[in-house]
Amino acid sequence: MLLCDAAESIGGKLYILGGGWSQIYTPDTPDAPINMALAVKLSIPWDLTNEPLTVRARLLTEDGEAVEGGTGPLFAEGDIEVGRPPGLKRGTPIDAPFVLNFAGVTLPPGGYVWQLEVEGETKARAPFRVLSQG
C-alpha cells in the first residue's frame, strides 16, 4: 500500500502521481482540504480466489483513535473477489490492484496512519505526519 496524491487502477496496473510521501504541510488556508489516495496491490492466495473478501481502510491517529470525517470515522470498505484465469498454474497467487481516493480531507497537524485490513486482519499500514506551515 502506497500513500500518494492521486492514483488509478487500469487494466491490472497502478498509475500513481506523487506517491510515497510520509509528510504533508497543512494548506495555507485554515481548514482547507487535502486530497490523497491509497494505491493498493494485494496478492490473493490461490485458495482464496473466487471468494469475496472484505477490505477496509481506516484513518487513525498515531494513538490508534479513529479520525472523524464530516459524518463519522474516515474509512472505505468493500468486498473484492478475484477469479483465476484459465490455464494458470495451481497455487499461483493472483494480483488485485485497486485505488482508494479520499478528497477533501481536513486534518490538523499531527501523526496519522492509514490501516488496511482484509477479513479483519491488518495487512498494511501507511503512517504520515501533517505539518504546520508556520
C-alpha angles and dihedrals in degrees: 000000000000127000111223145158094250139345144174134201112217128166095348094309132105119229109198133190121192093357132176102032124149100179130052132174122233111255117261091250115071113249091010111155127250121216118213140157139202115224107202133186115184122191105216114205115237093247092055096052118109089030127101113249123195113229123190132180116195130185111223135177116247085262092059098254119139113255113233120228123191094290104023140305115000109242146121124221137178147130126266128192122191121197128208116250115232115267096018113146112259112259096026112138116233124228117234110187120183141153132226113200122200115190127183098018113165114201131171118224113288145084124306140170134203109218121199118203129186115196088346095305119116109242103167142008129198111192122194142166130228108214128199119246092223 
